[in-house]
Amino acid sequence: MAQYIFMEKNGIHIIDLYKTMDKLQEACAAAKQIAKSGRKILFVATKKQAKDTVAEIVKGVNMPYVTERWPGGMLTNFFTIRKAVKKMGDIDRLMASPQFANISKREKLQIQRERAKLEKNLGSIADLSRLPAAVFIVDVLKEHIAVAEARRLNINTFAIVDTNSNPNLIDFPIPANDDASKSIAIIVKTICDAIAEGLNERKMDKDNVDVEEEEEDVKRTAANDDDEEENAQAEDKPVVKKVKGVEEEEGSDDDKPKRKRTTVKKTTAAKTTK
């Protein structure tokens, strides 16, 4: 972290905010591209100062987050985690079915407790159907398991790194104080704004593609209609032929005129008698 420290005063390291701004802009650009491509960024913040703030901000951009205990193997053993999420959905369907009324009171209580536990730990990642494209971490030391799993799977990592952290473990480090709730809120809010901008651009691009496809369909339909009209006119147009000085018109049977016979006058030589 020496490259990000401005000075030391009374045993306290002061971070260079100019470098913080540069790294934050770099992280925002990368997060924007990820969101624009339609992929997810998983936010991890289980420390007390950050969990409520992160959960409130991240909900606005509809990204998954973990603010309770990090479940070991959440990334490396993702399919098992998906089974637990699926189980939560099965419990919801059971509670909504009429069979739930026939279950004993004790079993109902057990099911409800299990549902509440799953909701607390995995409710925020219920919509995460595949591995995220990146992980945003608050406090690298506390979430070292999440960092190790992301590095093992070659998943991009964004993180707020304090003076006691190693920025070399992170792909997009943001040097800042990870113990102050205001500092965390500002950085997470900036990242989420970049994500929202990327999502809006993705939506605009999709709308433009739809408009272009509609225009092409209209042009294609108009061209087909013109071709059909030309073909119909070509079929209905009579063809005129000249055969030995006689004009014939070929068309429909009703419109076909009758042929005119040419009359040839024969002259006989008059016999003269003397």
DOVEXVEX-635593 format. One record per atom (N, C-alpha, C): x, y, z. Coordinates in pm, whole numbers, plus 50000, padded with zeros to 5 digits. Example, Ala and Ser with C-alpha at 12.3 -4.5 7.8 and 13.67 -1.06 7.14 Angstrom:
BEGIN
513194943150780 512304955050780 513204967050780 512854977550708 513674989450714 512905000350787 
REM end
This chain:
BEGIN
500824987850000 500005000050000 500845012650000 502155011249997 503025023050005 502765032749891 502425027649774 502215036349658 500955044749670 500035040949759 498785048349775 498765056949901 499835056849979 499895064350104 500545077950079 499855088450122 500365102050102 501415105650207 501125102850332 502075105850439 501665098250565 502545098550662 502285092350793 502405103050900 501405103650987 501405113751092 500905107651222 501735107951323 501405102451455 501005087751447 501725080451363 501445066151349 500215062851266 499645072951202 498455070951119 498825073450974 498495064150887 498775065650744 497635072950676 497975082850597 496985090850525 497035086950377 495885083150323 495795078450184 495745090350089 496435089049976 496425099349872 495075098749799 494245108949816 492915108949758 492925110449607 493975116449551 494065117449405 494185103449343 494965094949405 495085081149357 493805073349383 493115076749492 491815070349517 490815073849406 490815086449363 489905090649256 490255083649125 491535082549095 491945075948971 491505061248970 491755054449079 491385040249088 489875038449089 489165047749150 487705046849153 487135048749012 487675058048935 487215059848797 487515047548712 488675041648734 489015029448660 488045018048693 487735016648823 486795006248865 485395008948811 484975021548807 483645025048755 483545021748607 484595024348531 484575021148389 484435006148366 485164998248445 485084983648431 483704978548474 483174983848584 481854979548631 480764983248530 480914994648465 479934998948364 479924989348245 481084985048200 481154975748088 480554962148124 480804957748247 480234944848291 478704945648294 478184956648349 476724958148353 476134959548213 476844966348125 476364968147988 476294954947913 477174945547949 477174932347884 476084923147940 475374927648044 474274919748099 474684910048208 475904911048259 476354901948364 476204908248502 476384900148606 476124904448743 477424907148818 477334916148917 478434918949009 477934915949149 478614907249220 478224903149356 478914912149458 478134918649542 478664927449646 478744919649777 479904920649844 480144913449969 480534923650075 479714924850179 479994934150289 479314928750415 480044921450495 479454915250614 479794922650743 480634932950734 480994940250857 479864949750896 479794952551022 478664959751079 478484973651018 479584980550991 479494994250940 478984994950797 479084983750725 478804984250582 477554976750540 477104966850616 476054957750569 474754964950533 474284973650621 473004980450594 473124990350479 474244997650477 474455007550371 474545000950234 475334990350225 475524983450098 474204977250050 473474970850140 472214964550102 471234974850047 471164986350108 470204996650065 470575002349928 471885004449905 472305010549778 472235000449664 472654988149689 472754978149582 471364973749535 470374974249621 469014970549580 468514979349465 469014991749458 468555000949355 468974996949214 470064989149201 470524984849069 470254970049046 469544963649139 469124949649123 470324940249105 471344941949189 472504933249189 472504924549314 473054912449307 473104903749425 474114908849527 473864905649654 474774910049760 474714900149876 475794900049952 475894891750073 476264900850187 475364902350284 475634910850399 475634903050530 475334890150522 475444881550641 476724873350627 476814862650700 478024854350696 478264849050555 479534849750510 479874844450378 479834829150382 478944822850306 478894808150307 480094802350231 480904794650300 482094788950236 481734780650114 482474782650005 482194775449883 481084781349801 480724793749829 479624799849755 479954801249606 481204803549574 481614804649434 482184791449382 483064785349459 483684772849413 482714761149415 481694761849500 480684751149508 479304757249482 479224764349370 478044772449342 476784764049322 476914752249264 475734744149236 475064739349366 475854736849469 475264733249598 474484744849657 475014756949642 474314768749690 473004770549613 473024767649484 471804768749404 470744758849451 471184747149498 470224737349551 469524742849675 470294749849760 469684755849879 468684766749841 469014774449739 468084784849691 466834778449634 467014767449561 465864760249505 464994754649616 465634750049724 464874744949838 464014755949899 464534768049903 463774779349955 462534781749868 462684780349736 461534781749647 460514770549668 460994758549694 460064747349721 459264749849848 459934755449948 459224758550073 458154769050049 458464778949967 457464789349936 456234783449867 456484774249773 455344767849705 454534759149801 455234752549895 454524744449993 453664753050084 454184764450126 453434773250215 452234779550144 452324780850012 451204786549937 450164776149898 450494763349910 449574752649870 448584749549982 447424743649949 446444740050054 446914728750144 447934721250105 448444710450189 449084715650317 449554728350313 450234734050430 449274735150549 447974736350520 447014737450631 446834724250704 447144713050638 446984699950701 448184695550783 449274703350777 450484699850852 450304704050997 450934696551085 450824699651228 451504712951261 451144718551373 451664731651413 453174731351433 453674720451486 455114719151511 455884718851379 455394711351282 456064710651152 455994724051080 454884730951093 454784744251034 455844753651090 456044753051220 457024761751284 458444758451237 458744745651222 460064741651173 460294746451030 459284745050947 459404749550807 459594764650800 458854771950881 458984786450880 460344791050930 460884784151031 462214787651079 463294784750974 463154773450906 464114770150801 464034780250687 462824784250654 462644794250548 463264807550587 463094811750712 463674824350758 465204823850757 465764812350792 467224810850792 467774811650650 467124804850557 467574805350418 467424819350360 466344826050395 466134839650346 467204849150399 467604847250521 468614855950581 469964854450515 470344841850484 471674839150429 471734839850277 470654835550211 470694834150065 469604841849992 468794849150065 467674856050000 468124866549899 469254872949924 469724883549834 470354878249707 470654865249701 471254859549580 470304849749512 469034850749541 468054841449483 467974842849332 468234854749280 468164857049134 469494854249064 470504850149138 471814847449078 471814833149025 471524831748895 471394818448835 472724812748787 473764820948778 475084816148736 476154824148809 477404820148792 478484826948861 478554841548819 478834850648913 478924864748876 480164867548794 480124878648719 481274882648638 482324889548723 481924895048837 482864902048925 482334901949067 483234904549162 482874905149304 483414918149360 482544925749426 482954938049495 483004935249644 484164937849705 484394933949844 484724946149928 484114946850045 484454956950144 485244949950255 486464954650278 487384948950377 487934935450328 489074936250263 489704924350204 490134914450311 490584919250427 491054910150532 489904902050590 488774908450612 487634901250671 487024891350571 487034894850445 486424886350341 487514879050261 488534874050329 489644867650258 489204854650189 488184848050242 487704835750177 487054839150042 486274849750039 485644853949914 486704857849810 487754864649856 488844868549765 489524856049708 489794846149795 490474833949751 489624826249650 488314825249675 487434818049582 487354825149447 487264838449449 487184845949324 488484844549244 489614845049313 490894843649243 491044829549185 490544819749256 490654805949207 489834803949080 488704810749068 487844809248951 488084820048846 489134828248865 489464838848770 488314848748752 487654851948863 486574861848862 487174875448900 486844885848824 487354899248853 486924903848992 487844910449061 487574915049197 487744930049207 486744936549266 486804950649304 486824950849457 487584959749516 487634959849662 488094973349713 487584976849832 488094988349907 489254983149992 490454987949963 491644983150034 492144994150127 492324990450251 492824999750352 494354998750358 494955006550444 496425006850454 497004993850507 496184985450568 496684972750621 496384960950528 495984963850403 495614953350308 496644952350196 496564941450121 497454939150009 496684941549879 496954952649810 496204955549686 496574946449570 497674939149579 498094930449470 497154918549450 496334915549552 495394904349541 494124908249467 493954921049440 492704926349383 492964931449242 492034928749151 492164933549013 491934948549002 490934953649075 490624968049073 490574973249216 491744975849277 491754980749416 491364995449423 490644998949528 490275012949553 490805016549692 491905023749701 492465027149832 491555036849907 491075032450022 490175040850102 490045034650240 489385041850328 489155037150465 487935027850465 488155015050494 487035005550492 486365004050628 486715012850723 486065012650855 485055023850872 485085033750785 484175045150795 482955042650707 481785043650764 480555040950689 480335051250578 480715063750600 480545074050496 481455071250377 482675067250403 483595063950294 483075052250213 482585042150281 482025030350212 480805034350129 479945042750187 478725046750117 479045054549989 480035063549996 480375071649878 480915062749766 481805053549799 482425045049696 481395035549636 480595029049721 479585019649670 478535027049587 478165039049629 477185046949553 477755050549415 479035054049409 479645057449280 479705045349188 480065033849242 480105021549162 478695018049112 477695019349197 476325016049157 475795025749052 476205038449059 475805048048956 476385043948821 477645039448820 478255034748695 477525022348642 477125013448733 476375001548692 475025005448632 474345014848696 473055019448645 473195025848506 474285033148486 474535039148354 474755028448249 475505018048285 475725006948192 474434999648158 473564997848257 472284991248232 471394999648141 471425012848160 470625021648074 471115021247929 472445021147911 472985020247775 472635006947711 472644996247789 472254983147736 470794983447690 469934989747770 468524990547734 468334998947607 469075010047596 468955018547477 469435011347352 470545004047365 471044996447250 470034985947206 469424979447304 468424969347272 467224975447202 466784987147249 465654993947185 465994998147042 467235002947022 467645007046887 467674995046792 468134983746842 468154971746759 466744967546722 465814968446818 464424964846789 463824974146684 464134987246695 463614996846596 464174993946457 465474990946450 466084987946320 465474975246260 465224965246344 464614952946293 463204955646241 462444964146311 461104967446264 461164974846130 462114984146117 462244991345990 462614981945876 463524972645903 463894962945800 462704954145761 461894950245860 460704942245830 459724949945742 459564962945772 458644971245692 459164972445549 460474974945535 461044976045400 460914962845324 461164951845394 461074938745330 459644935845286 458674939345370 457264937345336 456854945845217 457314958445216 456984967345103 457594962144974 458824957144980 459454951744860 458704939544808 458264930944900 457494919144858 456164923044794 455524933344852 454254937944793 454474943444652 455554950944632 455844956444499 456094945144398 456834934944441 457104923544352 455814916344314 454904914644413 453644907944384 452794916044285 452794929344301 452024937744208 452594936844068 453924937044055 454534936043923 454224922643858 454274911943936 453954898843881 452494897943836 451604903843917 450184903643879 449934911543751 450594923043738 450444930943616 451004923743495 452124916643514 452714909243403 451804897943357 451084891543451 450184880643414 448944885743341 448424897443381 447204902643321 447454909943189 448644913943156 448944921643036 448844912842911 448064916442810 447944908242688 449204909142604 449474898542534 450644897642448 450164898242303 450734907142226 450324909242088 451344902741996 450854894441906 451734887741809 451224890741668 452144891741577 451804893741437 452194881441359 451214875441299 451474863441219 450924865741079 451794866840986 451434868140845 450424879240822 450724890440880 449864901940856 448594901840936 448424891741022 447204891041103 447594893241248 446954902241315 447244905241455 446444896041544 447164889841641 446514881141739 446794886541878 445814886941958 445984891342097 445724879542189 446764876642271 446644865542365 446424871242505 445404866842566 445104871142701 444174861242763 443204866042832 442214857142890 441244852842781 440554841842804 439634836342705 438484845842677 438034852942783 436894861842764 437274874142683 438514878842704 438934891142639 439494888642500 439684875842459 440344872742332 439384875742216 439734884642128 438844887842013 438904876941908 437834876541830 437794866541723 438654870941605 439214860941536 440064864041422 439194868641304 439754877641232 439084882441110 439684875140990 438824868940915 439304861940796 439504871940682 440544869740612 440814878340497 440094872540375 439394880740312 438644876340192 439434879540068 439514870039983 440254871739857 439254870739743 439174881139669 438244881139556 438894874239436 438144864639382 438624857439265 437984863339139 438764866239047 438284871838918 438414861438809 437354859238740 437354849238632 437454856438497 438184850738419 438364856938285 437114855038200 436594865638156 435374864638076 435694859837934 434894850437894 435084844937758 434334853937659 435034857837570 434424866037466 434174857737340 433024859137292 432664851737170 432694861137052 433174856336963 433194864336842 431874862536770 
REM end
